[in-house]
């Protein structure tokens, strides 16, 4: 008997019955057989796949297959990072007898494994060299990853005898999750050298592929993410196919440390944090200026596009959140309180409040689309372990907007939101990638409405001629969405804004408008945000630009540096004229050398430093020193590098005119 599999180029490969992925690679060529790590298998006719499998597993007849090698991108990296997690666990179990193991997945940029160490054993980064040395021994031994499918009871008995309580619990959960009609028949175990783990796989043929790795950090992690369960020790690491790729990655990490927005925020005097209010930034005057500039920009852009700004309360009765569906889906992330025996909650989002506003007035189809915006404060009860500077907070403001429109207006309004998004990101020279996220498993509403909503977003993207990636199952619980992503200067991807289409909430709140037929109709609701939250967006900007914000957003755009106290009066005059010209300006009147003043201004990343002395005072001029990023931006804008981006003395009026032209 023979089986047939289809290759990526459409050609069919005939193999003997029982042939494996390794056999398929060998049949294609010896070079591929040596390079093969795993095989991706799909069976469209049977509605299966794609699934990455071990090379040693038999192939089904009629499958479509693709061999994974080190050139297969993220899928191949995820594979060897999972391998590395097993190698880490093997090393730790040898070095620390009695350790209990839990889980060790591949994650973005690396892997981790969670351990419960024996009482009295503490692990820090100081232990990493010894662990890495033992890991290298397992890699050098080229231990084969051997899969074994066994009955759950057999696996449970094995791990119970070894004292591996977490593995026993995982097996029990797998058995409990299976139905009586379709009970769990087997679980898979993977063994490399002396180490055996409960694991779905897949894995590369041997540990030898884990040749370039590095342990990065250690942290605490509750078992199953439950604060009532045991606190485990999580060891993070990363792995690549080559030492050069690993070195490049580690260099990016070091750059990221230097660009950490928390560090820059402290150095630039933008914001601070305090334990008196965890997860909330305290904005200093300079940071408040940046924050307000972003709010002003989004207000201006919204007003130009027909948005009316509104303001809604911070606290609502719990019944509002039950109606919206958030109480059942999001309650654990809400701050709740009781007021005169009424259960209430601080708002984590604005949409239910905007529904209340819409419902407070009768509307005709002539009133639509109705566009509300609210840069309002929101609070979300995020776990303390995930709080991270401005990027993950409990208290924040969102550039929130909601559009109520007719069915016929949906595509135009979605395209308008996307146009606004692209116009916003163009101000920062961001290249944006779109992602269409469809219905999640846990959702409200029937499939007919979800079909309609997903079709509307797809058609809007097509009509706008926009390319996008599909992200199945990641929509909001009330509707599909289009998310906007950018890649920063360190190669990291960030999700920025979102456009979400919602048929559910207007119906749940009983929203109505009178149509041209004089009958009542339910409007469609579009949720949109360009920044996400101002806090998070500022954190992303700081790390992307390394603190050198665009000139229009910089908290101090120019600083006047008198060369001696004799010229402090002229420096103040320069400052006043610049400020009158809407340029945010300071004077450094300290009795320090001008060289020291320049260095301090550079550390503050102030775009323009204006040195003034006897010549400048006599000629009503300023000697300009521009930071490199500003000089490059100015040169690109002018095409000839003229104006204040060049060092040297120029008339003050000319500098003011040219800088205002950049704002």
N, C-alpha and C positions, 0 to 999 in steps of 0.2 A: 504494500500500500504506500501511496505517496501523498504528500500534502502540498498545497500551493500557497505561497504568500506573495503579496504585492509590495514592491519596493517604492520608495518616494518618487522615482521617475516614471512610475506606471508599469514597469516591466514586472513579469511574474517570475518567481523562483520556485523550482520544484525541489522538494526535500523529502527524505524518507520519513515515514510516520514516527512520531516521537522526537523529531529533530528539535534542537534547542536554539536559542538566540546565538550561542557561540557557533553552532553548526551553520546558521545562516550567514554569519560574518565570514566564516572560513570559505563558504561556497562563493562568496562575492570576491574574495581575494585574501592572500596571506597578510598583506599590510593592514587591511581592515581588521582581520582576526587579532592581530597583535595590539591594535589601538583600541579595540572595542571595550567599552565599560559596562554597558547595559543596552537594552533594546526597548524601544517604545512600540507598543502593540495596540492596535485598535481593530475593532471588528464591526464596521458600520452596519452590515446587514443584520447583525445581532443586537445593534444598539449599544455596543460596548466600546469603551476607551475614549481617548487614548490613555494608556497606562504604561508607566516605565517598569520594566521587570528585570530580574537577574538574567544574565546570559545563560545560566544553567537550567532555566525553566523551559519545559516543552512549549512549542508554539501551536496555536490552534489552526486548523485548516481554514483557509480563506482570509486570514488576517492581513492587515496592512501593517508593515513593519518599517522601522527606521533605527539604524544602529547609532547609539550615542558614543561619542569619543570626547577627548579633551577639547575639541573644537565645537562642541554642541552648546556652548553658552551657559546660561543660568541653570538649565536642567542638569548638565554634567557637574557644575560646581556644587549644586545642592546634593548630588549623589556623593561626591567625595567628602563633603562636609558632614554628611550623615555617617560616613565611614569614620571620619575623624572623631566624632562623638563616641563611637564604640571603642575606638583606640584609647581615647581619654578614660573611659570607664574602666577598661581593662587595666590601664596603668594605675589608676587610683585604687582599684580593688587589691592590687598587688602591694602597693605602698602602705595602705591603711586597712589592715585586716579588720573585719567586722563592719565595714561601711555598708550602708544600704543604698541601693540605686533606685531611681524612679524613672525619669524619662530624659531623652537626649536627642532632640530634633535638630535638623538643619534650619537656620533662620536666615533672614536677609543679611548678607555680608559675613556669615559665619555659622556657628553652632553653639550649643551649650549642653551641659548635662547637670542634672540636679541630684545631690547626694545628701544623705543623713549620716554624718560622721559620728563615730563613737563619742560618748561623753568625755569632755576634756580635750578633744581634738579641735583645734582652730586652724582654718586654712586662710592664708593670705597670698598675695602675689609673690611673697618671698619663697613660697614652696613651688612656684611654677617651674624653675629650672630643673628641679629633681623630677617633677612629673613629666616635663617635656623630654627629659633624657630617657625615661622609661617608655614613653610613647615612641620615641625614635627606635628603640629596640624592637618594638612590635612591628613598626613599619619596615625595618631592615629585614625582619624575618619573613616578610611577604606572606603573612598568614592568610590562608584562604577563608573567605566568608562562605560558610556552609549553612544552607537553609534546611530546616527540618520541620515538617508539618505534623503536629501531634495533637492528640485529644486534649481538650481543655483540662480535664481532670488530671491527666498525666503531667502537663506543664505546671498546674497548680501544686501538685504534690512535690514536684522538684523544687520550686521556688520556696515553698513552705519549709522544706527540709533545710534549705540554705539560709533561712531567716530573712528572705527578701519580701517583706510584708507589702511593699508598694506594688510589686509585680503580682502578688496574689490578689490584691484589691482590683488591679486592672483586669485580670482574668475574670474575676467574679462579675465585674461590671459588663464585660463583653458577653458573658453567658446570660446575664439578666436582660441585656438589651435585645437579645435574639427572641424571636417569637416561638411559641409552642409548635406552630406549624412548620417552622423552618429553624430548628435549633442549631446552635453553633457546633459544627462538626470538628473543626481543627483550629488551632492557633499556630502561628509560625514562630520558630526560634532561629536565631542566627548565632553562629559560633565563629569566633576568630581566636586562634590560639587557646588560652585557658578560659576565655570569657564567653559566656552564653547570655543572650538577652532576648526578652520578649519583644518582637519587632515585626512590623508588616513588610519591611524592606522598602525598596530594593537596595542592593549593595553592589559595589564593583567586585570583580573577581577576587581581589586580595587587598591587603592593607598597604601594598607597595605604592598605590596611587596617592597616598597621603604623604607626599614628599615635602611639601612646603606648608608648614602650619605654625601657628603662634597662639599661645594662651594669652588672653587679653585682660580679663578682670574677674573679680569674684563679687557676688552679691547674695543677698538673702531672697528667698522666694517661698511663699507658702505653698504647701502641697495642694494641688487643684485650685490654686488661687484663693483659697479660703482662709481668712485670718484666724479662724477657730482651729485650723489644722496645724500640723508641725511646720516650723520654719526650716526649710532646707537650705543647703549651700549650693548656689548655682555658679558654675565655672564656665565662663565664656571663652571662646576661641575663634579663630578663623583659619581657613585653609584655601590654598590655590594650587594650580597645577605646576607653577614654576616659582622659583625663588624670586625672580625679578617681578612677577605680578604681586607676590606677597610684599616685597619691599616697597613697591609703588603704593599698595594699599596702606601699609603702615605709615608711609610718608603722608598720605592724605589724612590719616587719622591725626597725625601730629599737627598738620595744618588746621584741621578742624578744631583741635584743642586751642590753638592760638586764636581761631576765629569764633570760639564759643561765645554766643551772644550774652551769656551771663557774665563772662569775663569782660567783654567789651562794654557792656552796660555799666559795669562798675568803673572801668577805666575812663569812660567818656562821660560819666556823671549823668546817665540817662534814667536809671531806675535802681531800686534795691528791693530786697525781700526781708521779711521778718517772720519769726515763729508766732508772733501774735496774730497773724492772719495767713496761715499756710496756703499756698497756691494763689496768692494775689500779689500783684506788683505794686510797689510804692513808687509813683512816677515823680522824679525830680524835675525842676523847671526845664532843663534842656530836653529831657525825654518827653515831657508834656508837650513841648513845642513840636516834636516829631509826630506824636500822636495826633495832635490837633491839626497838623498839616494834612495828614492822611484823611481825617474825618472831613475836613474842608474840601478836599479833592473829591471824595465820594459824594458829598452833598451837592457840589457843583455839577458833577457828571449826572447825578440822579435828577436834579432839577432840569437840566437840559433835555432829559429824556422823559419828562412828564411825570416824575415821581412827586408825591406829596408827602412831606415828612410828618409823622405822627409820634405820639408818645403814650405808652401804655403802662399800667402799674407793674410793680415788682412782684406782688403777692396776689395769688388767685385762689379761690375756693377749689378744693380737690375735685369737685364735680366737673369743673372745666377740663381738667386733665383726664378725667374718666371719659368725657365726651370725645376729646381729641384722640384718645387711645394711648397717650403717653403714660397714664397711670399704670396700665398693665405692662407696658413695654420698657418704661424708663424710670420707674419710681425709685429704684435703688440709687440712681444718680441725681435725685432731686433732694433739695433741702426742704424738709417738711416741718410744720409747726401747727400748734393748736391755738386758735384765737376764739375765746368765748365759746368753747366746746365745738367750734367749727374746724374741721381738718383743712389745712391750707398748705400751699407750697410756693416757694420762691421760683420764679420762672427760669427754666433753662433754655427756652427759646421763645420767640415772639409770635409764632404763627397762630396759636389759639387766641391770643389777645387781638390780633388783627382780624380774625374771624368775628370776634365780638364787635369790633368797630364796624365791620361791614354790615352785620346784622342790626346795628342800632339805627339804620336809616333805610328807607325804601329806595330801591334802585330800578332804573329802567335800562334796557339794552343800550340806550343812548349814552348812559354814564360809563359804559365799559369800553375799553379796559380801565380799571381803577388800579392805580399803582401806589402802594404804600411803601415808605422806607422808614426805618427807625434804627439809628446807631445806638441802640439801647444796651443797658447793662444786663448781663445774664450771669447765672450762678449754676454750676454743675458740681455735684458731690463726687468728684473724682477720687479714687483711692490714693492715699498719700504716697504709695510706692511708685505711681506713674507720673507724679508731678515733676515737671522739668522746665524750670525757668519760665519763659514766656510761651514756650511751645505746648505745654500742657498745664492748664491752670484751672482754678475753681471759679474765679471772678474775671469776667472779660466783657468786652463790648464787640458787637458784631455789626458789620455793614449789611444789615438785614433788609430784604425787600420782598414784598408779596404782591403778586398781580392777580386780580380777579377779572376773568375775561369770559367771553363766550367760546363755545366749541370751535367756531369758525376762526377765532382770533388766535388760537393756541400757537400755530406755527410761526406767525409773524412775531408774537411776543417772545417765543423762545429764541428766534433769530435775533431779536432786539437785545435780549440778555447776553447772547454770545457776542454780539457786536460790542456791547459795553465792556464785556470781559476782555476782549482783544485790545480795545482802546486803553483800558486800564493797564494791562500788562505791557503794552508798547511803551508806556512812560518809564518802564524799568528795563527795557530791551530784553524782555523774557520771551523765549521761544516756548510756545504752549502746545501741549499734547492733550487731546481730548479722549475721554473714556466714557462709554455708555454703560451704565450699570443697571442691570435688569432685576426682576422680582426676586426677593430673598425668600428663603424657606419659611421664615416667620414673618407673616404679613397680614394686613387687613384688606378686606375687599375681595370681590369675586374676580375670577380669571378674565371675564369679558372686559371689565374695566382696565385690568392690567394689560390685556392685549391692546386695547385702544391707546392707552398712555404710552406704551413702548413704541407702538406704530407712529404716534404723533412725533415723538422725539427723533425716531429714525428718519422720518420724512423731513423734519426741520433741518437735520444735519445734511441730508442729501440735497435739499433745495438750496442750502447755503454753500454746497460744494466742499464741505469740510470732511477731512479724513478723521477717523477715530478708531480706538481699540474697543473691543467688546469685553466687558467685565461681568460675566453671568453671575446672578445671585447676590450682588452687592448693592442693590438699590436700598432706598429708605423703606421702612416698614409700610409706608403709606403710598409710595410711588417710585417709578424709575427716575434716574437722574443722569445728567451729563456733568462729569467732573473735569476740572482743568488742572493739569500738572505742568510743572517746570522742572528743569534740571539745573542745579546751581553750579557755581564755579568750582566746586569740589566733586562734581559728578553725582551728587545725591538728588534723588527725585522727591519733589514735594507736591502734595495736593493743595491747590490754592482755593479757587472758587467752585461753586456748584450751581446748577440749574435743575430744579426738581419739579416734576409734573404730578399734580395731586388731584385726583377725582374723589378721594375718600373724605377728606376733612370738610369740604363744603357740604357734602351730604350728611355727615355726622352732626354738623351744627345746624342743619336745616336752612342753609343760606339760599336766598331766592332773589331773582330779578325778573321784572316783567319784560317779556319778549315782544317783538314786533307783532306777533299773533295775539297779543293781549293775554297770554297765558304765563303762568309762573314757571321759571326754569332754574336749574341749579348751575351756578357758575363753576368754571374750572379755576383751580388755584395753582399758581406757579411760585415756588420758593426760589429765591436767588440771593447769592452773596458773592462778591468779587474777591474779597480778602479772606473770607472765612471769619477770622477775628482779627481786630487790629493788633492785639498783643502778639499773636502767633506770626502774623505777617511781618511785624517789625523784627521779631526774632530771626525769621528767615532772611530778611533783608540784611541785617547786621552780619550774619554769617556768610551770605553770598558776597557782599561787598567788603568783607573784612573790616567793617566799621566805617568805611569811606562811602557814606550815603551820597546819593545824587545831590547836586548843588541845591536844587529847589527844596529838598527835604532836610538838608543839614540843619541842625539846631542853631549853630552859629555859622553864617556863610562867609564872613570876613572878620578879621581881627586886625586892629591898627596897633603897630608896634613903634612907639617913639624911641629914637636912639638914645635919648637922654631926657632928663626931667624938663629941660628947656623947651622941649617940643610937645609937652603933654597937652597944652592948650590947643595947638593945631591938630593933634591927634583927636581931641574931643570934637573939634569942628568937623573933621573928616567923618567921624562916627555919626554925628548928627545928620550930615548931608546924606550919607548912605542909608541911614535909618529912614529919613524922609523919602528916600527912593525905594522903600520897601525891601531893603537888604538888611538881613539880621546881622548886626555888627556889635562888636565889643572893642574896648580899649584895654591893652595890657600896660597899665601905668606903673608897674612895679619898678623899683630901682635895681633892675637886673640888666646884664648885658643883652644887647639885641640878639646875640647868638643863643643865649639861654631862652629868651622869649620865643625865638623861632622853633627851637627844639620842643618846647612845651606846647606850642601851637600845633606842631606836627603830631605829637603824641595825642592831642585832642582831635586830630584828623580834620582840622578846620580847612575848608577848601582854599581860601585866599588869605595870605598874610601880607599886610600893607605896611612897609617900613617907611617911616617919615623922619626927616631930619632937616637940616638947614636948606638944602637945595629944594626939597619937596615943598617946604613951607614957602620959599620964595616964589616958586613956580605954580603954587596951588596944584600940586601933583602928588602922586603916590608911587613908590617903587613896589612892584608886584612880585610876589612869590606864590606860584600856584602849585598845589599838590599834583603829582604826576597824573592821577586819574582825571582830575579836573582839566589839566592842560591837554590831555589826550582827547577828552570829550569836546573841549572848545576847538581844538584844531580840526577835529572831524566835522564839527558843525560849520566852521568858517571856510574850511578847505585850504586855508593858507597859514593857519597858526598865528594870525595877527590878534591884537587885542590883549586883554588882561591875562590870558593864559601864558603869555611870555613874560619872563622876568625882565625887570627894567622899569624906569620911571615913565609914567604916562599922565596926562592931565586927569585930574580927579573926575571932571564931568564926563570924560570919555570912558573911564572905568565904570562909572555908575551906569552910563547908557548901555555899555556892552554886557555888564552883569545882569541888568534888568532884562536884557534880550534873551538871556539864558534861562530866566525863571518862568 
